Every structure is written in structure tokens, then in C-alpha cells.
Amino acid sequence: MSKYELAVVVNAQIDDEARTATVERCKELITRFGGTVGEVEDWGKKKLAYEIQKMNEAFYFFIPFEAEGTAIAEIEDRMRIMDNVIRYLCVKKDEA
């Protein structure tokens, strides 16, 4: 299994409960496809570099995890259609 990090940008116009549920769904996706989730980093509300869907701010979360390479495509496919997720990026962490 390789180490990855999933960066998730969540809509700032939703309440805390919905934001927590969105992050939990992201973690469940990873475990559903055989991954193990590490400690989630909450970077809080940040100003976006450019306007996305008429929003200037969003919440940033970073989710480190380990998974097989085949699981990444499945996770990204489901992240693409998730409600309240404005942007996401999954990167492989350097082993060194």
C-alpha cells in the first residue's frame, strides 16, 4: 500500500454539522476501498485564490491515508459528484 493525501475544499456556506458529515463521507470512501485513514488536518476557513461557484471562501481539510493504487480512481470518481465538495486533489506522498 502507498501513502496518499486527499485535499478537500468544502463549501463555506453550510453549517458545521453538514461540513463534518462531508469529511466523514470522504473518510468512509477511503475505508470502503480498502484504505486506512490517518489524522485529518482541519485548516479552517480560507480565502480562495479565485471565485468558485460564486464563493470566495471555503474550508480546507487534508486527509492522509494509505491505499492500493487501484482504489484512487474509485475514490476520485465518487469525490467528483459529492455535494458540498468544491474541489479535491489526491496526491501520492513521497516515500523518502
Backbone as CSV, one residue per row, in Angstrom:
resi,resn,N_x,N_y,N_z,CA_x,CA_y,CA_z,C_x,C_y,C_z
1,MET,0.841,-1.186,0.000,0.000,0.000,0.000,0.887,1.249,0.000
2,SER,0.426,2.258,-0.721,1.149,3.520,-0.820,0.470,4.582,0.032
3,LYS,1.236,5.626,0.351,0.700,6.728,1.152,0.218,7.831,0.222
4,TYR,-0.959,8.366,0.548,-1.575,9.423,-0.233,-2.084,10.506,0.700
5,GLU,-2.413,11.660,0.110,-3.068,12.717,0.862,-4.192,13.275,0.003
6,LEU,-5.364,13.388,0.592,-6.533,13.915,-0.087,-6.821,15.308,0.462
7,ALA,-6.713,16.303,-0.397,-7.049,17.676,-0.024,-8.487,17.929,-0.473
8,VAL,-9.316,18.388,0.442,-10.729,18.608,0.148,-11.083,20.053,0.490
9,VAL,-11.704,20.742,-0.465,-12.171,22.111,-0.260,-13.693,22.035,-0.159
10,VAL,-14.212,22.407,1.014,-15.630,22.248,1.318,-16.324,23.617,1.348
11,ASN,-17.540,23.637,0.845,-18.379,24.826,0.796,-18.437,25.506,2.176
12,ALA,-18.194,26.819,2.215,-18.191,27.563,3.483,-19.595,28.003,3.890
13,GLN,-20.578,27.840,3.016,-21.919,28.328,3.300,-22.814,27.284,3.973
14,ILE,-22.263,26.147,4.327,-23.039,25.115,5.019,-22.721,25.164,6.516
15,ASP,-23.570,24.562,7.327,-23.350,24.590,8.773,-22.288,23.569,9.191
16,ASP,-21.873,23.653,10.448,-20.810,22.794,10.971,-21.157,21.316,10.861
17,GLU,-22.407,20.989,11.123,-22.851,19.589,11.084,-22.708,18.999,9.680
18,ALA,-23.123,19.748,8.674,-23.024,19.286,7.288,-21.567,19.193,6.853
19,ARG,-20.742,20.111,7.322,-19.310,20.091,6.985,-18.642,18.850,7.589
20,THR,-18.968,18.541,8.838,-18.420,17.345,9.487,-18.887,16.088,8.767
21,ALA,-20.147,16.062,8.354,-20.682,14.907,7.626,-19.977,14.718,6.292
22,THR,-19.631,15.811,5.626,-18.920,15.728,4.343,-17.542,15.112,4.532
23,VAL,-16.834,15.535,5.561,-15.499,14.978,5.834,-15.611,13.505,6.215
24,GLU,-16.625,13.149,6.986,-16.831,11.748,7.359,-17.119,10.891,6.124
25,ARG,-17.891,11.416,5.176,-18.164,10.667,3.944,-16.883,10.449,3.146
26,CYS,-15.995,11.431,3.159,-14.702,11.283,2.483,-13.886,10.157,3.133
27,LYS,-13.874,10.141,4.453,-13.143,9.087,5.171,-13.759,7.716,4.914
28,GLU,-15.091,7.650,4.872,-15.775,6.377,4.604,-15.458,5.864,3.203
29,LEU,-15.339,6.768,2.240,-14.976,6.370,0.877,-13.623,5.666,0.862
30,ILE,-12.675,6.248,1.578,-11.325,5.682,1.615,-11.351,4.293,2.239
31,THR,-12.044,4.140,3.367,-12.078,2.833,4.025,-12.879,1.814,3.219
32,ARG,-13.896,2.267,2.490,-14.691,1.355,1.664,-13.837,0.673,0.588
33,PHE,-12.837,1.379,0.089,-11.985,0.820,-0.956,-10.658,0.293,-0.408
34,GLY,-10.653,-0.078,0.865,-9.515,-0.778,1.450,-8.418,0.097,1.996
35,GLY,-8.661,1.379,2.153,-7.645,2.279,2.680,-7.736,2.439,4.183
36,THR,-6.670,2.958,4.762,-6.659,3.278,6.186,-6.406,4.773,6.335
37,VAL,-7.259,5.438,7.080,-7.220,6.894,7.209,-6.368,7.292,8.401
38,GLY,-5.563,8.339,8.210,-4.767,8.902,9.301,-5.514,10.048,9.971
39,GLU,-4.785,10.902,10.657,-5.356,12.040,11.372,-5.705,13.159,10.390
40,VAL,-6.963,13.572,10.385,-7.439,14.615,9.472,-6.973,15.985,9.964
41,GLU,-6.402,16.774,9.053,-5.983,18.136,9.374,-7.064,19.106,8.926
42,ASP,-7.559,19.912,9.854,-8.556,20.929,9.543,-7.838,22.276,9.487
43,TRP,-7.725,22.843,8.299,-7.051,24.130,8.143,-8.000,25.296,8.305
44,GLY,-9.260,25.016,8.487,-10.229,26.068,8.732,-10.656,26.792,7.468
45,LYS,-11.277,27.937,7.673,-11.816,28.730,6.569,-10.705,29.604,5.983
46,LYS,-10.542,29.504,4.675,-9.511,30.277,3.969,-10.132,30.982,2.773
47,LYS,-9.506,32.061,2.363,-9.925,32.774,1.160,-9.433,31.984,-0.043
48,LEU,-10.311,31.801,-1.016,-9.953,31.094,-2.240,-9.102,31.996,-3.134
49,ALA,-8.240,31.391,-3.937,-7.396,32.159,-4.845,-8.232,32.838,-5.929
50,TYR,-9.329,32.217,-6.293,-10.247,32.782,-7.281,-11.659,32.320,-6.945
51,GLU,-12.642,33.018,-7.458,-14.035,32.704,-7.152,-14.439,31.370,-7.781
52,ILE,-15.075,30.515,-6.987,-15.578,29.229,-7.458,-17.051,29.159,-7.080
53,GLN,-17.905,28.945,-8.042,-19.357,28.858,-7.807,-19.863,30.039,-6.979
54,LYS,-19.394,31.235,-7.310,-19.765,32.489,-6.647,-19.398,32.515,-5.168
55,MET,-18.347,31.773,-4.781,-17.858,31.759,-3.403,-16.417,32.247,-3.381
56,ASN,-16.078,32.987,-2.337,-14.714,33.498,-2.174,-13.968,32.822,-1.032
57,GLU,-14.684,32.058,-0.186,-14.077,31.372,0.950,-14.551,29.929,0.994
58,ALA,-13.717,29.078,1.604,-14.081,27.673,1.764,-13.264,27.093,2.919
59,PHE,-13.677,25.912,3.376,-12.948,25.201,4.423,-12.028,24.169,3.776
60,TYR,-10.814,24.074,4.296,-9.817,23.153,3.762,-9.577,22.011,4.747
61,PHE,-9.552,20.792,4.217,-9.257,19.597,5.012,-8.227,18.763,4.269
62,PHE,-7.274,18.196,5.004,-6.272,17.313,4.432,-6.364,15.963,5.137
63,ILE,-6.570,14.915,4.342,-6.790,13.581,4.884,-5.674,12.664,4.410
64,PRO,-4.697,12.347,5.271,-3.657,11.389,4.879,-4.212,9.971,4.983
65,PHE,-3.831,9.119,4.030,-4.308,7.739,4.071,-3.368,6.825,3.292
66,GLU,-3.528,5.534,3.535,-2.799,4.507,2.801,-3.814,3.672,2.040
67,ALA,-3.481,3.361,0.772,-4.396,2.569,-0.045,-3.639,1.984,-1.227
68,GLU,-4.279,1.028,-1.874,-3.737,0.469,-3.110,-3.938,1.485,-4.232
69,GLY,-3.099,1.423,-5.237,-3.196,2.357,-6.352,-4.505,2.270,-7.107
70,THR,-5.114,1.095,-7.134,-6.373,0.920,-7.865,-7.542,1.616,-7.172
71,ALA,-7.429,1.857,-5.891,-8.520,2.486,-5.138,-8.624,3.982,-5.423
72,ILE,-7.549,4.597,-5.868,-7.536,6.047,-6.061,-8.549,6.483,-7.116
73,ALA,-8.616,5.784,-8.224,-9.574,6.140,-9.282,-11.011,6.039,-8.777
74,GLU,-11.288,5.015,-7.988,-12.634,4.845,-7.436,-12.981,5.980,-6.469
75,ILE,-12.028,6.346,-5.626,-12.254,7.424,-4.662,-12.494,8.743,-5.401
76,GLU,-11.662,9.031,-6.395,-11.809,10.283,-7.143,-13.123,10.339,-7.911
77,ASP,-13.555,9.211,-8.464,-14.836,9.188,-9.171,-15.989,9.590,-8.262
78,ARG,-15.949,9.142,-7.034,-17.027,9.460,-6.097,-16.885,10.855,-5.497
79,MET,-15.653,11.333,-5.345,-15.428,12.687,-4.851,-15.975,13.713,-5.843
80,ARG,-15.868,13.412,-7.111,-16.295,14.317,-8.176,-17.774,14.694,-8.058
81,ILE,-18.607,13.764,-7.572,-20.050,14.013,-7.517,-20.570,14.287,-6.106
82,MET,-19.677,14.447,-5.141,-20.091,14.704,-3.762,-20.648,16.113,-3.596
83,ASP,-21.752,16.197,-2.844,-22.304,17.513,-2.511,-21.360,18.226,-1.562
84,ASN,-21.330,19.539,-1.654,-20.571,20.425,-0.770,-19.064,20.360,-0.953
85,VAL,-18.542,19.495,-1.828,-17.114,19.475,-2.129,-16.899,20.337,-3.370
86,ILE,-16.192,21.450,-3.166,-15.957,22.370,-4.272,-14.810,21.867,-5.143
87,ARG,-13.718,21.491,-4.501,-12.550,20.958,-5.202,-11.923,19.867,-4.339
88,TYR,-11.150,18.997,-4.986,-10.405,17.976,-4.267,-9.131,17.676,-5.055
89,LEU,-8.146,17.126,-4.387,-6.917,16.717,-5.037,-6.317,15.578,-4.247
90,CYS,-6.017,14.508,-4.916,-5.396,13.346,-4.278,-3.985,13.211,-4.829
91,VAL,-2.993,13.235,-3.942,-1.600,13.138,-4.364,-0.904,12.000,-3.615
92,LYS,0.031,11.380,-4.306,0.830,10.325,-3.676,1.972,10.979,-2.921
93,LYS,2.162,10.597,-1.675,3.233,11.162,-0.860,4.549,10.473,-1.201
94,ASP,5.597,11.231,-1.137,6.932,10.711,-1.428,7.335,9.720,-0.332
95,GLU,7.872,8.599,-0.742,8.264,7.549,0.210,9.525,7.919,0.982
96,ALA,10.334,8.813,0.454,11.614,9.153,1.083,11.481,10.018,2.292
